[in-house]
Amino acid sequence: MFEQTFRNLDNVLRREAGCATELDYTEQTSWMLFLKYLDDLEYEHSQEAELVGKPYHYVIEGDYRWSAWAAPKTEAGEFNHDKALTGDDLIEFVDGKLFPYLQGFKERASATDTIEYKIGEIFGEIRNRFRSGYSLRDALELIDGLSFRSQKQKHELSYLYEAKIRNMGNAGRNGGEYYTPRPLIRSMVKVTQPQIGETICDPAAGSAGFLCEAHDYLRYGPMGADGKRHSNKKLSTADLDTLQKRTFYAREKKSLPYVIGIMNMILHGIEAPNIVHSNTLADNLADVQEKDRFDIIMANPPFGGKERKEVQQNFPIKTSETAYLFLQHFMKYLKAGGRAAIVIKNTFLSNGDARALRRELLDTCQLTTILDCPSGTFLGAGVKTVVLFFEKGAPTRNIWYYQLDPGRSLGKTNPLNDDDLADFVAREAGHEDSEHSWAVDINDLDPDTLDLSVKNPNAPEAEPLREPEAIIEEIHTLTQQSDQILERIRGLL
């Protein structure tokens, strides 16, 4: 049912002049979904308060609540067409009254970790792109048909929303900025093995895929090969409260991913996500204290970007490459004994400009594993990547490599899946050797370059290249054979 609603919603957005791209579709879907979710959440809380005889104070005031302007109902519970705004009246209300009211929550909120502050942040960063009040009315009625009142409904909506994020990520060459393949994230979570009570951070959150998958792993158990979670895990009330309030932390610089990340975490069951809208790289690493650090960091930081000189001054190793600055940030923000799983461009392994950073990583952390990902892992982004797994607190002694080979070319119609990574996850715990995996002693690396791009010693030997003279001789023989065949054919004509 929900799937058809999302299809119909996309059809409405495609014919709306103010929405031109998949990014616009996701942005507009997000703000409407958020307000509908908030209305359902407030209704649920008001019912709970009524049961115990307590008053409930709504976060959103009367005229601005979803049930008042987006989906007014009659006493019989049917849609009230007489009361519902449409056309120019609806656009004027949304742009002139609703959005300014919601933006004001940022100033009125008591703290940054409240739902009130998130409302203000979200609506301070996006705008209504609908130009036709009739199209907006159609979209609102479709969104109103969705419900967040059961765990099953939230699961279905989170699945559909993830599909929308994936489509948005695949739509442009910078897709990795918005979407890291979920099978890859799930394998990183399984290898990192987070536990209830540990803090998990993504300082380059994007659509918050790492935190959503980590939440589902902790809440419901690891996903099986069939794409389902079979754990009978039951968490205590205290554990659930810890998951909600003291486990997941994130930061995101750009407005659209920030909004999408919040909505994605909400759909995965985190009511007031701890996502901060700020530039992570603006932190001065010299000011980091123990209370600022995390048990686990998982991230796919942006690479290829350039940062200003004043930002570079915050880091001991000066570089304009954003990914290298982020990696320094991750190492600094990990607690002693903390674990990290980081996606980075494979040129980090050998690039001369990254030599000092490689030395810092190897000296201060145990780089346990390097997962070499094939081309096409990130759809829409023509770069080769690796995943670095490391623990802070002791220098590197041995590195286990795994060269991922799905046995096929990856693409939009044939993306990476969980089965492709099953062997990696199974072998990583014991660092087992195989045709695709091997270990390297740190002392065997070139001490000057610290080049980490080690060739797989277990791969089947390719046939040796032939000498040029042998190739020329074969060409000559084949030419003679062709001439003889042609002569026979001419004799038959």
N, C-alpha and C positions, 0 to 999 in steps of 0.2 A: 504494500500500500504506500509506504513512505517513498519507495523508489520511484513510483509513478508520479508522486507529488514533486519530487526533485526534477524529474524530466519536464513536467509541465512548467515548473518554475524557470528552468533554463530557457524554455520556449518563450516565456514572457520577457525575460531579460534580453534575449536576442533581438526582439523587435523594438526594444526601447532605445531611443536615439542616444541617451546619455551613457549607455553601456556598450563598449566596443570590444572588450577583450575578456578572456577567461579570468583575468585578475579582477576586472570590474564585476563580473558575475559573482565571484567568491566574496568580494567585499560587501556587495549589496545583500547577498544571502546572509552574511555573517551578522550584520547589524539587526536585521529583522529576526533572525533566529535568536539572537541574544535577548532581545526584548520579550519575545514569546517565552523563552526559557525563564526569564526573570519573573514574568507574570505567573507562570505555573509554579515556580519555586515559592513565590510570595503566597499564592493560594494554599499551597501545601503547609506552609508555616502558620498561616492564619487558622487553618483547620486544627492543627496541633495545639495552638494556643486556646482555641475555643473548647477543645476537649478537656483541658485542665482549668478552664475558667479564667484565663488570663487575657488581657487585651493584647492585640497585635498592632504594631505601628508599621505601616507600609513604608518601604523605601521610596517607591514612586508614588507621588500624590495622585489623587483621584482622576483629574482630567487627562493626565499624562500616562496613566496605566493602559497597557495593551488592550484590556477588556473594555476600556472606555472609548478609545479613538480608532484602534485598528480593527477590532472585532466586537462591536457592541451587540448585545443580545437582548431579546425580548424576555418577559417573565417566564415564558415557556422554554427558554434556552435556545431559541432559534435566532439566526442572524437577523439583526434589525437593519434592513435596508433604508428605512426612513431616517435613522439616526446616523448612519455611517457617512462620513465625509468621502467625497470623490472628486475627480476632475481638479480644477484649479484650487478649490477650497482645501483639498487634501494636501497638495503641494505647499500651499501657503502655511498650513498648520505645521507640517513637518519641518519646513525650512525656517519659518519665522518664529515658531514657539517651541516645538518639541526638542529639536537639536540644541538650541540655546539653553533650555532648561536642563537637559541632560549634561551638557558641557559644564554647567555650573557646579555639578557634584564634586569636581576635583577640588574646588576651593572650600566647599562646605564639609568635606569628609574629615573625620576625626583622626584618621591615620591612613598611611599608604597601603596597608594590607587589608583594607576593607572593601566590600563589594561596591560601596558608594564611590570610593576613589577610582576603582576600575571603570565604573560607568563614565565618570568624568574624563578619564584617560581615553577610553575608546571613542567617545563622541567628540573629543577634541581633535582626533586624528583622522576621522573619516567624514565624508559628506554624502548626502543623499544625491545620487546620480540620476534618479528618475526625473524625467521632464514631463511625462504624461501622468496625471493623477489617476487616469483610468487603468494604465498599466500597473501603477503602484497598488491600486485597489485590488486588481487581480492577484498580484504577488502576495499581498497581505492575507487574502482569503486562503490562498494555498498554504502559507506558513501557519495560519491558525488551525489548519487541519492536522498539524503535527502535535505530538504530545510528548512531554518529558516526565510523565508521572509514574513510570515504572522503569525498572532497571533494563528490562528487555527493550523497551522503546528507546532508551538512551543508547543502548548498544547498537541498535539498528541505525539510529541517526548518526552516531559516531562513525560507523562504517561508511555511510553515504557521504558524510562530510569529508572523510579521508579521501574518498574517490574524487571529490571535487578539488581538493588540494593537489592530488596527484595530477589531475588534468591541467590545473593551473601551472604546476611545475613543469609539465611536459610541453607546455605551449610555447616556451621561449628558450633561448640558448642558455639563459641563466637559471634554468630550472632547479639546479641544486640549491639555490638560495632559498627556495620555498619547500622543496621536497627531497628528503633523503629516503631512498627505497626502504620500505618497512622491513623486508626480510633481512637486509643488512643490519638495521637497527636492532631487530630482535636477536640476531646472533651476537651483537656487541653486548646487549643486556645479559644474555645467557652466560657469556664468558666472564663478564664483570661480576655477576651474581650479587646484586644488591640485597640488603637485608633490612627488615623493618627496624627503624631507629637510626639508620644511616641517612645523612643528608646527601641529596643528589642535585647537581647543578648543571645547567647548560647555559654558558655565558654568550652563546650565539644562537639563540633558540629557534629562529625562523618560525615554522608552524608548530613547534613544540613536540615534534614526533618522538624525540628521545624520552622526554618526560612522560608522555602518554603511554609509550610502550613499557617504560619502567614501572609506571603505576599499575598497568594491567598485569605485569609479571608478579608484582608484590601482592596485588589484590586477589588475583585469580590463579596464579601459577603460570609456568612457562607454556608456550603454545606447542602443541604436538605437530607431527608431520602432516596430519590431516587438516591443519588450519584451525583446530579447536583447542580450547584449554580444558583439560580433563581433571585438574586438581580439585579435590574436595576441601580445599583450604577454607578454614573458618577463622576470621580474625576477631579479636576481642574489641570491645568498644574503645578501649584505650589505643589499640593498634590503629583502628579506623580513624580516630581523632589525630593520631600522629601522621598518618598518610595525608589527611586533609590539610593540616596546618604546619607541619614541621619537617617535611621530607623534600619537597620539590621547590627548586628555586631557578629562576631564569632571568636573562636579560636579552633585550632585542633593541637594536638601534632604529630600524626602519618601521614606519607606521603600519603599513599593511600586514607584514608578517606578525607584528605585535598583536594586532587585533585578531588575526586568524589563530595565533597561538593561544590566546585567552579562550576563544570560543572552542577550540579543539580540546583544551584541557577540561573545560566545563562539560563538554559532551562525554568525556571519559570519566566524569564523576568527581572532579575537583571543583568545589563550588566557588572559591575565591582564589584563583591561581596567583602564586607569588611571582609574577612576571613584572620586571621593572623595565620601563621604557627609557633606555639610556644607552650611551656609547660605552661599552665595556672597556675599550682601549683608552678611555680618558682617565682611568684609574692610575695613580702613581704607585708602582709596585713597592716602592720604599715605605709606603704607609700601611701596607697590609699587616694586620694583626691576627693572632690565632683564632679569635672569635669570628673572623671573616672567612675562614677556610671551610672546605667541604670534604666529606668522605669519598665521594665519587664525582667525577666530571666526565660527561659524555657530550660530544659536540662534533659538528661538521662546520668548522669556521669558514667564512668566505675567503677565497684565495684569488690572487691576481689583482686585488685592489691595492691602492696606495694610500698611506697615511701621511699627514702633514708632519713637519719637523717638530712642532711643539708636542704632538702626540708621541712621537718616537722618543722624546726626552723622558717619558715615563718608564722606559725599559732599559735594563743594563746592556742588552745587545741591540745596537741601533740597526734598524732596517725599515724600509718603507713597505715591505710585503706584509699585508694584513695577517695572513695565516701564521707567519713566523712570530708576529707580535702576540697573537692569540695563544700560541703554544707556550710562550714565556708566561703569559697570564695564567694559563692552566696549571703549569708547574708551581707557580707561586701560591695559587689558591688551594692547592691540595694539602690536606692534613698529612702529617707523617704517617706512613702506612696506607695513605689514600690511594685509590685506583682511578685510572683514566682510560678511556677508549676514544681515540680521536681520528677522524677522517682527515687526510691531508694529501695534497698533490704528490705524486710519486717522485717528482724532481727533488723533494726535500732530502731524499736518501743520498743523493750524490752532488747536489748543487754546491759549488764552492762558496756561494754567499751564505749558505746555511751551516757551514762547517763549525763555527763557534757555537751555534745553537745545538747541533748534534752533540758536541762535546759536553755542553751543559746538561743535556738530557741524559747522556750516558753516565756522567759523573754523579748526578744527584738522584737519578731514578733507575730502577731496574726495568729496562725495556724488555718485557717478557716475550712479546709476540709482534710480528709484522704480518698482516694479512694483505697480500697483493691482489687487488681487484682487477678484473678484466675490463677491457674497453667496452663501453655501452652500459656499465653499471649505473651510471647517472645519465638518464635519458635527456637529450637536449643539451648535454654538456660534453663536448668532445675532449675530455681530459682523462688521464689515467690517475687512479688514486690508490692509496694504501691506507690501512687502519693501523694505528699504533696503540698497543696496549702496554701500559706501564704502571709501576707502583713507586711511590715516592719514599725516599729514606735510605736507600742503599745503592751503590753503583752497579751498573750492568756487568754481569759475568757471562751470561749466555743469552742468545736471541734465537727464538724459534720462528721460522718462516713457514708460511703456507701460501702457495700459489694457487689461487682459485681458478678452476677451469671447468665451466659448466658443460663443455663439450659441444657448444653451439654459439652462434653469434647472438648477442643480446640486442634487443631493439624494442620499439614501442609495442609490437605485437608479440614479443617473446622476451619479457623482462625477467630480471633476476627473481628467483622464488626461494622459499624456505628449504626445499629439498637440495638446492644448489649448495647451500651452506651447512647442511647436516653433517657432512664428513669433517669439515673444519671444526665445528663445535664439539663433535665427539672426540677428535684427536687432540684438541687444544689442551684439555685438562691434564693429559699425560705427556704433552709435547712429543707425540709419537712421530717417528719417521715414516715416510711413505713416498710414493712416486711424486707427490705434490708438496711434501713437507720435509724440512731438515733443520738442524740446529747449527749455530755458528758460535764458536768461542770468541769473546771480545778481543782476545790477544791475537786472533788471526786477521783482524781488520788492519788496514793500512793506518798506522798511528798518525800520519800527517793529514791525510784527507778524511779519515773516518767514514769512508764511503760505505754506506749500508746496502747498496744495491747489489746484493750477492746473487750470483747465478745458481740456479737449482742444480745441485750435483747428482740428484737422483732421477732426473728426467732421462728418458730413453735417448741414447746417442743418435743424433741425426747422421745420415749417410754423409761421409766426407765429400767435400766439394771436389769435382774433377779438375784436372789440369786443363788449361786452355787448349793445348795441343790435342787432347783426347776429344774435346767437344768439337773442334774443327774437323777432326778425322771422321767423327760420326756424321756431321753435316754433309761432308763430301760423299760418304757411303750412301746416305739417304737420297742425295741428289742423283747419284748414279742409278739407284734403284727406281727412282721416279722416272728418269729418262727411259729406262728399259721398258717400263710399263706403258709409257706413252707411245713408244715405237711399236709395241704389240698392237695397241689400239688402232694406230694408223694403218697397220697391215691388214686389219680386219675390215677397214672401211672401203 
